Amino acid sequence: MKFFIDTANLEQIKEAQDMGILDGVTTNPSLMAKEGITGTDNIMKHYVNICNLVDGDVSAEVIATDFDGMVREGEALAELHDQIVVKLPMIKDGVKACKYFSDKGIKTNMTLVFSAGQALLAAKAGATYVSPFIGRLDDISTDGLNLIAEIRMIYDNYGFETEILAASVRHTMHVIDCAKLGADVMTGPLSSITGLLNHPLTDIGLEKFLADYKKGN
Ligand code: G3P
């Protein structure tokens, strides 16, 4: 399972990268705004800074909602760095743009996916990644993890190569459950990754090992 971090915060990206377990980064306009990165030029520069920090794929989202605009923006994003994945919204023109980019060999991530039908369309359009938002489904009393299971079954039935990128992951149990269900990738905040480290028996055990070592030295 690949681990992506869902942030535009360079310190957090660096912390995950330094652990040696980071496979990529996802961003969106809200995450950019949260870091105070505004204006097209600054946003483009920030994507390059992120790419220079990590080894893997970096999803960069288009703002346009029409096919021509998405193609224009997506091509400019893809030109920035070879690690850029063009992130497109799950609307009709987004699917069309996804097919356009897949045919050109440019990686894509279909975002704002909330149903199995949308995920099927993303795969048909040749998306590299499909991003079902599990946390936001949970927010409205719908089982986000069940969507991961449905998409896994459908993709396996037909051998679709689109990778299931579980997005809107909020906490460690989402990560573990997504791994159990066979999601290819998860993207979440740094806390959902570092939280996996925590176990009181690890802390107690280490404390005892160190205390016992000191007794003999
Ligand atoms: O990966 C999608 C993500 O940025 C949305 O997360 O927590 O705002 O639902 P959230």
Boltz pocket constraint, residues with backbone or C-beta under 6 A from the ligand:
constraints:
  - pocket:
      binder: B
      contacts: [[A, 6], [A, 26], [A, 28], [A, 31], [A, 133], [A, 135], [A, 136], [A, 167], [A, 168], [A, 169], [A, 170], [A, 187]]
      max_distance: 6.0
